Structure formats: C-alpha cells, structure tokens
Amino acid sequence: MGTLAAILMIVLFFVLMVFVFSIALLTPLIGKKNLLFVVFLGFTVGIIGGAFFISPIMDDVPDMARAVYQFTDNSPEVINVDVSTNTNVTQFIKTTKSIEGVKSVESTGITIKTDAFSDTWKNIIMGRASSINSNVTSINIPSNNTIILQIKENSDPQTVINSLEEWLMFAGGINVKYSTVHVSVKVDAAHLDSVVAKLPENQVVVTGIKGPVEDKINYLNSVLPNKSNVVLVCGFLGMLVGLAGVFIDTIMEVLRRTMDKFRRKEE
C-alpha cells in the first residue's frame, strides 16, 4: 500500500466519524432515550472503519516510518552479506564500492567447508594458517570440516582462500567443498534500499542489516499494537464521537464557561 492509499484510508475513516457525529447531532429530534442507539452505532461504525480502513495500514507503518527515518538520519547503516566464492569476490567488492551511497566495503571473515579431517590436521591447520597467507589474523575450527578465518582489512579474501585451498589439497589431500566470504557494506541510510536492490541476488545472501534506522524500526515494531486492538480502539473512538455529538451543547457550554473564567482571571 502506497502513502497516498494510506492517506485515503485515513480520510475515509474520518468521514465515517463525521457520519457518526452527524447522526448524534440529531438526538434533539430522535430523543435522548435513543442514547444507547447512538453509542451502539458509533461503536459499530468505528469497528467497521477500523477493520477496513485503519487495520490494513498497520502493516505499512514500519515501511513508512523507515522512509522517514532514512531521510532524516545521517548515520550509516551496515548491510551484512555472504558472498559465495563461486563468483569473483574481488570483483564483487570492487563493483559494490562503486554503487552510489556505499561508504565502504570490508571483508569481515571467511568460512571454508572441507572434507572431514583428523584432529592432527586440525592442529596443523591452526598452527600454519597465518604462515600460509600473511593476511590471516586469526583462525577458528569449530568442527573437523569447518574453518573460519579473520583477515586483515583491505586484503583480498579470494587470494587468501586460493592459497589455503591449494595448501590443504597438496599438503593434506583435503578437498575444499565450498567457501563463503562475509562482507560488511556500510551505506548512507537514504540509499539503503537502492543499494540492497543493486546487490546481485544470485551471488550474495543478505544476512542482516544493522544501524540506527533498523534499531528504530525494531523498537517501533515492538510497541505497535496488534490489529485486533487497533480495531477495538477504533470502536471506542466511534463511541466517543457519538457521545460528543449527543452532548455537544453541554460540552460547548462548559468550554464557554471555562474560557470566561480564564478571561476574568486575566483581567
């Protein structure tokens, strides 16, 4: 649902409230004894308006809020993606850096899946990884077929993978099944959606988005009421509008007297 459609739905809901208020204004003609009818009508119309006009908007509130936050927040957002090394990772990083709105692209780690190897080879790999490629800063082997590497900033992850893959095969006969490079893309909040849209879907998987805008959206989602509660609130709003129409003369008289008191105090 677009912004114009959401505005139209809200306007239609207010039209229903005006209808309830207009009916309530007729109470001098239909009699005060029909007060329950006005209350019931207001509640029913409010429920209907909430269900058909307000409730559908709730699904689009986070997206509309995101657009506002992205436009007003200058803090960068971080897109975390996994890039398969079946593609040219070096070229992917270079291409992504050239996208409008991208501030930086960095490799945050590499995961390599291999054939199962022994504990002996696990210890050998742990001790030799940094000497095989000097760009490796740390290594973790959580299982005997998974190697997780951290590499130096601005180093070429594809070169690291190639050198380690060759060494594993020639030294230990260990075959690399596949590998994934974890990449962090820092972007301007206003360009977040366009940058995500330009990432090649068949080459990368977006694993998460972090930043001030996402934090605000997560908070908004946590406080937004569910649709059934929204419909119920609309019903009570319709009932209050109906009561306001019934007692409009009394309300206006109270307001007039209050304003007169304030004027006398000022004088």
C-alpha positions as CSV (number, residue, x, y, z in Angstrom):
1,M,0.0,0.0,0.0
2,G,1.4,3.4,-1.0
3,T,1.4,6.6,1.1
4,L,-1.4,8.1,-0.9
5,A,-3.5,5.0,-0.4
6,A,-2.9,5.1,3.3
7,I,-3.9,8.8,3.5
8,L,-7.1,8.0,1.6
9,M,-7.9,5.2,4.0
10,I,-7.5,7.5,7.0
11,V,-9.6,10.2,5.3
12,L,-12.4,7.6,4.7
13,F,-12.2,6.6,8.4
14,F,-12.7,10.3,9.4
15,V,-15.6,10.5,7.0
16,L,-17.2,7.7,8.9
17,M,-16.6,9.5,12.2
18,V,-18.2,12.6,10.7
19,F,-21.2,10.5,9.8
20,V,-21.5,9.2,13.4
21,F,-21.2,12.7,14.8
22,S,-23.9,13.9,12.4
23,I,-26.3,11.2,13.5
24,A,-25.6,12.0,17.1
25,L,-26.4,15.7,16.5
26,L,-30.0,14.6,15.6
27,T,-30.6,13.4,19.2
28,P,-32.8,16.5,19.9
29,L,-35.1,15.1,17.2
30,I,-34.9,11.4,18.0
31,G,-34.9,11.9,21.7
32,K,-32.3,11.3,24.5
33,K,-33.8,7.9,25.2
34,N,-32.1,6.7,22.0
35,L,-28.7,7.5,23.5
36,L,-27.9,3.7,23.6
37,F,-28.6,3.5,19.9
38,V,-26.1,6.4,19.1
39,V,-23.5,4.7,21.3
40,F,-24.1,1.3,19.6
41,L,-24.0,2.9,16.2
42,G,-20.7,4.8,16.9
43,F,-19.1,1.6,18.3
44,T,-20.2,-0.5,15.3
45,V,-19.2,2.1,12.7
46,G,-15.8,2.6,14.5
47,I,-15.2,-1.2,14.4
48,I,-16.1,-1.4,10.7
49,G,-13.9,1.6,9.9
50,G,-11.0,0.2,11.9
51,A,-11.2,-3.2,10.3
52,F,-11.5,-1.9,6.7
53,F,-9.5,1.4,6.8
54,I,-7.1,1.6,9.7
55,S,-6.1,-2.1,10.3
56,P,-4.7,-2.6,6.8
57,I,-2.4,0.5,7.3
58,M,-0.7,-1.1,10.3
59,D,1.3,-3.5,8.0
60,D,2.7,-0.5,6.2
61,V,3.6,1.7,9.2
62,P,7.1,0.3,9.6
63,D,7.9,0.9,5.9
64,M,6.5,4.4,6.0
65,A,8.5,5.1,9.2
66,R,11.6,3.6,7.6
67,A,11.3,6.1,4.7
68,V,11.1,9.0,7.2
69,Y,14.0,7.7,9.3
70,Q,16.2,7.2,6.3
71,F,15.5,10.7,5.0
72,T,16.2,12.3,8.4
73,D,19.0,10.2,9.8
74,N,22.5,10.8,8.6
75,S,24.1,7.8,10.4
76,P,25.3,5.0,8.2
77,E,23.6,1.5,8.0
78,V,25.6,-1.7,7.7
79,I,24.5,-4.5,5.3
80,N,26.0,-7.9,6.2
81,V,26.1,-10.2,3.2
82,D,27.6,-13.7,2.5
83,V,29.3,-14.0,-0.9
84,S,29.9,-17.4,-2.4
85,T,33.4,-17.8,-3.8
86,N,31.9,-19.5,-6.8
87,T,31.7,-15.9,-8.0
88,N,34.6,-13.4,-8.2
89,V,34.6,-11.9,-4.7
90,T,37.3,-9.4,-5.6
91,Q,35.2,-8.0,-8.5
92,F,32.1,-8.1,-6.3
93,I,33.8,-5.9,-3.7
94,K,35.1,-3.5,-6.4
95,T,31.7,-3.2,-8.0
96,T,29.8,-2.7,-4.7
97,K,32.2,0.1,-3.8
98,S,31.1,2.0,-6.9
99,I,27.4,1.9,-6.1
100,E,26.0,5.3,-5.1
101,G,25.6,5.6,-1.4
102,V,28.2,3.0,-0.4
103,K,30.7,4.4,2.0
104,S,32.9,1.3,2.4
105,V,33.1,-2.5,1.7
106,E,35.1,-4.7,4.0
107,S,35.5,-8.5,4.4
108,T,34.8,-9.5,8.0
109,G,35.7,-13.1,7.7
110,I,35.8,-16.3,5.7
111,T,34.1,-19.7,6.2
112,I,35.5,-22.7,4.5
113,K,33.8,-26.1,4.3
114,T,36.1,-29.1,3.6
115,D,36.2,-32.9,3.7
116,A,36.5,-34.2,7.3
117,F,40.0,-34.1,8.6
118,S,41.6,-35.6,11.7
119,D,42.4,-33.8,15.0
120,T,46.1,-33.9,14.0
121,W,45.4,-32.0,10.8
122,K,43.2,-29.6,12.8
123,N,46.2,-28.7,15.0
124,I,48.4,-28.4,11.9
125,I,46.0,-26.0,10.2
126,M,45.6,-24.0,13.3
127,G,49.4,-23.5,13.5
128,R,50.2,-23.0,9.9
129,A,47.3,-20.8,8.6
130,S,49.0,-17.5,9.2
131,S,52.2,-18.6,7.6
132,I,50.4,-19.9,4.5
133,N,49.0,-16.4,4.0
134,S,50.2,-13.4,6.0
135,N,46.8,-11.7,5.7
136,V,45.2,-14.3,8.1
137,T,44.9,-12.7,11.5
138,S,43.0,-15.4,13.3
139,I,41.6,-18.9,12.7
140,N,38.9,-20.9,14.4
141,I,38.0,-24.5,13.6
142,P,34.6,-25.3,15.4
143,S,34.4,-28.7,13.7
144,N,36.6,-31.1,11.7
145,N,35.2,-29.8,8.4
146,T,34.8,-26.1,9.0
147,I,37.5,-23.4,9.1
148,I,36.7,-19.8,10.0
149,L,39.2,-17.1,9.2
150,Q,39.6,-13.5,10.0
151,I,41.8,-11.5,7.7
152,K,43.5,-8.1,7.6
153,E,41.5,-5.1,6.5
154,N,41.6,-4.3,2.8
155,S,43.2,-7.7,2.0
156,D,41.9,-9.8,-0.9
157,P,39.8,-12.6,0.5
158,Q,39.8,-14.5,-2.8
159,T,43.6,-14.7,-2.7
160,V,43.5,-16.0,0.9
161,I,41.1,-18.7,0.0
162,N,43.0,-19.8,-3.1
163,S,46.3,-20.1,-1.2
164,L,44.7,-22.0,1.7
165,E,42.8,-24.2,-0.7
166,E,46.0,-25.1,-2.6
167,W,47.9,-25.9,0.6
168,L,45.1,-28.1,2.0
169,M,45.0,-30.2,-1.2
170,F,48.7,-30.6,-1.7
171,A,49.8,-31.0,1.9
172,G,46.9,-33.0,3.3
173,G,44.7,-34.1,0.4
174,I,41.9,-32.2,2.0
175,N,39.3,-31.0,-0.6
176,V,37.5,-27.7,-0.1
177,K,33.8,-28.2,-0.9
178,Y,32.8,-24.5,-0.8
179,S,33.7,-21.3,0.9
180,T,31.8,-18.1,1.8
181,V,33.2,-14.6,2.4
182,H,31.4,-12.5,5.0
183,V,31.2,-8.9,3.7
184,S,30.2,-5.7,5.6
185,V,28.8,-2.9,3.4
186,K,28.5,0.5,5.0
187,V,25.9,2.7,3.3
188,D,24.1,6.0,3.7
189,A,20.7,5.4,5.3
190,A,19.0,7.3,2.5
191,H,20.5,4.9,-0.1
192,L,19.9,1.7,1.8
193,D,17.1,0.3,-0.2
194,S,18.7,1.2,-3.6
195,V,22.0,-0.4,-2.6
196,V,20.2,-3.7,-1.5
197,A,18.3,-3.7,-4.8
198,K,21.6,-3.5,-6.7
199,L,23.3,-6.4,-5.0
200,P,23.3,-9.4,-7.3
201,E,20.8,-11.8,-5.8
202,N,22.3,-14.9,-7.4
203,Q,25.7,-14.2,-5.9
204,V,25.0,-12.9,-2.4
205,V,22.8,-13.5,0.6
206,V,21.9,-10.6,2.8
207,T,22.2,-11.9,6.3
208,G,21.3,-8.8,8.2
209,I,21.1,-5.0,8.3
210,K,22.2,-3.0,11.4
211,G,22.2,0.6,12.3
212,P,20.2,3.4,13.9
213,V,17.4,3.2,11.4
214,E,17.0,-0.6,11.9
215,D,17.1,-0.1,15.7
216,K,14.3,2.5,15.5
217,I,12.2,0.2,13.2
218,N,12.7,-2.8,15.6
219,Y,11.6,-0.6,18.5
220,L,8.6,0.6,16.5
221,N,7.6,-3.0,15.7
222,S,7.8,-3.8,19.4
223,V,5.4,-1.1,20.5
224,L,2.9,-1.2,17.7
225,P,-0.4,-2.7,18.8
226,N,-1.8,-5.7,17.1
227,K,-4.6,-5.3,14.6
228,S,-7.4,-6.6,16.9
229,N,-6.5,-4.0,19.5
230,V,-6.5,-1.2,16.8
231,V,-10.0,-2.3,15.6
232,L,-11.2,-2.2,19.2
233,V,-9.8,1.2,19.9
234,C,-11.5,2.5,16.7
235,G,-14.7,1.1,18.0
236,F,-14.4,3.1,21.3
237,L,-13.3,6.2,19.3
238,G,-16.5,5.9,17.3
239,M,-18.5,5.6,20.5
240,L,-16.8,8.7,22.0
241,V,-17.5,10.6,18.8
242,G,-21.2,9.6,19.1
243,L,-21.3,10.8,22.7
244,A,-19.6,14.0,21.7
245,G,-22.3,14.6,19.2
246,V,-25.1,13.9,21.7
247,F,-23.7,16.2,24.4
248,I,-22.2,18.8,22.1
249,D,-24.3,21.6,23.6
250,T,-23.2,20.7,27.1
251,I,-19.6,20.4,26.0
252,M,-19.6,23.8,24.3
253,E,-21.3,25.4,27.3
254,V,-18.6,24.0,29.7
255,L,-15.9,25.3,27.4
256,R,-17.5,28.7,27.2
257,R,-17.7,29.0,31.0
258,T,-14.1,27.8,31.3
259,M,-12.9,30.4,28.8
260,D,-14.9,33.1,30.7
261,K,-13.2,32.2,34.0
262,F,-9.8,32.5,32.4
263,R,-10.7,35.9,30.9
264,R,-11.9,37.2,34.3
265,K,-8.6,36.0,35.9
266,E,-6.5,37.7,33.3
267,E,-8.5,40.9,33.8
